[in-house]
Amino acid sequence: MRSVINFNQDWLYAPRTIALTAPDSDFTPVTIPHSNALLPHHNFDVSDYAFISTYRKRFSLPESVGRRRVFLDFDGVMTACEVHLNGQRLGEHDGGYIPFSFDITEHLRSGENVLQVWVDSTEREDIPPFGYVIDYLTFGGIYRDVKLRYVEPVYIKNAFVRTQAVMSAEPKAELDLWIHNHLPDAVEVAVNWICDYEAREDGPIRAALEDPIEARVHLPPMDTIRYTCPLDVTTAKRWSLDDPQLVDCEILLSAFLGANTAEDRMAIRFGLREAVFRPDGFYLNGEKINLRGLNRHQMYPYIGIAAPERLQRKDADIVKDELGCNIVRTSHYPQSPHFLDRCDEIGLLVFEEIPGWQFIGDSDWKALALRDLQAMIERDRNHPSIILWGARINESWDDDALYRATNELARELDPTRQTGGVRYFQESTFLEDVFTFNDFSNTIVAPKHTPHLVTEFSGHMFPTKSFDNEERQVEHALRHARIQNAAAGRADVTGAIGWCAFDYNTHIEFGSGDRVCYHGVMDMFRLPKIAAYVYASQIDPEQRIVLRPGTFYAFGDRDNYGANCDFDFYVFSNCDEIEVVIGDESMGRFQPDREHFGHLPHPPFKVGDGQLWHTRRLRVPDGKITGFYQGQAVAEVPLATDKLPRALTLSADDAELRADGIDMTRLAFQLVDKFGMRLPHAHAVVTFDIEGPAELIGVNPFPLVGGQAALFLKAKQTAGTVRIRATAQPYGFTAETEVNIG
Ligand code: GAL
């Protein structure tokens, strides 16, 4: 039978090249996913992580091998590596964003085995995305999961469910299996498959698999064949954004080896949906959906790109639930399988693309780009959330031969999805199905080609820090609102994906010099700037009421609104109406600004016309914003005028972590006013104390700027309760939280 075993624990690490013969004492113990360097969240240099490091793992086989083959599967190692087992070289892999495997069967020993991996995290010009400058950091290490996989000598290599005629009365699906026979003789196999909606009523899938064999296949020796099974999906529910129904499919392969049968079972998951870009819009299951989204880089403060499953999944939740997006672009490379799994589960659409940035290298480099495309599609084509393959290097020049080849390959590997290819000029050979365009015009230009999707806007045109003044933060927010509004208003634009969701680390050639691009609607800690509320407020009010002031409610800072001394402010909300009360006096009720933002489901509210400024002369008391939905008051936000820090808050995203040595949660902290609102100009030193089986990842004490930041809490391998206590000086505020490790 097949076994897939988590191989993340009990590795050794050294931040330099270590000989095979060197003792273990040259290393320190680590758990995968691992970053080759822990860094501050800004003000560090590429040289702090761009070096060669060594990983070692001693292991005895957890199961006996028998006639099975054993593979070592790496989900991602940045940027290149060379792998040795028991002193023998297994091979190397170049490229940090795709998975790779080694068949280690012939190299295994019955007692202890020693695996050693040299990881080259330098910016290798021969490997995409390198060769020119790039606007992001790649970091280094064995940063995605490692697994040990046992399979029978006749096994399934890959499986792909192609759905067809999804909107017809008789939807169809075919399951393509790539079956490999590693034996020197031809063999007969029986293939059986079952989908969970077929089995749900009668019990578990495994029971259903005892049913009679469905198909017989003849396999030649030492070869891989493709075999297609029809799936009955007539009664399967469709996958949609509001009801993301997934279908689990289990495949059983029984190979007849003389008197024995070798069984290989494999589970996959897919969704039944029709996703198509047409010249007049994007349609999901026949319904036209205006795409509204953000780009996501995979990096985090301190840990670079080595984020474990929980943090990966959390990012998808943030983009969908906190930012109300219906699409995310995995700029500029294939991202974690955990992130994509969560997008499937919650109904968040994905545009995934190959690694690269504004540069195309020589023919060997191009071969790697084609290999990356193939690996991305073969890994990810069962994800219903993915609706478009990015078959171009982001913002590269036209290379018709290369991009004919990438498009042809993408269509051959996945005839069910359209292709895109991101550029920033419209005078380009349109070889893809969808013209995916980075539009930095500060509005939406008329498309030259349709279907047309805006894949970036804003970004470097208006970088904004979470601690910038209100005027800048509001203008940042309004740019996102204006451009999303303009995109939604054009019938020939399918939607817009803004740059970007989260601030990210970058090279000195970009960003603010401290190695950060402050382009996110959230900061690097995934905490909101005012622009985040533009997105959040587009959420359906039936799902969640959102009422967020786009103001710090500070009355003296005339830079904020120019010389006319008006004090208008914006409120971002999905309510129908809001009322602003200052002290006991109502400033009146306000409606969404449909005149300027009429294409957004929930336009911002503009409050003011100078009234508040005049009120201020009478000494401004505390205020209050009330949100009304369908005539009822449904939300209230108090506004404090004294602007003094009154408390420190500390919260963990998760109450429970797994005791596996790598599970992590975010610990967010804020300095707040008397009503609990963040003070964006509050600076303090926050010190953390921890008790229990976990480790703090981050800078401690943390010199807080901008009133908010986060650390991570990483579980150790023992169970227990962890207590974290934070103290903010010079104020002396304290805050506490608890997390259980189990
Ligand atoms: C684009 C590029 C992105 C990012 C962005 C900043 O040109 O594709 O990766 O650099 O600019 O605005």
Residues whose N, C-alpha, C, O or C-beta is under 5 A from the ligand:
A	BS01	GAL	D135 E395 S458 G459 H460 W499
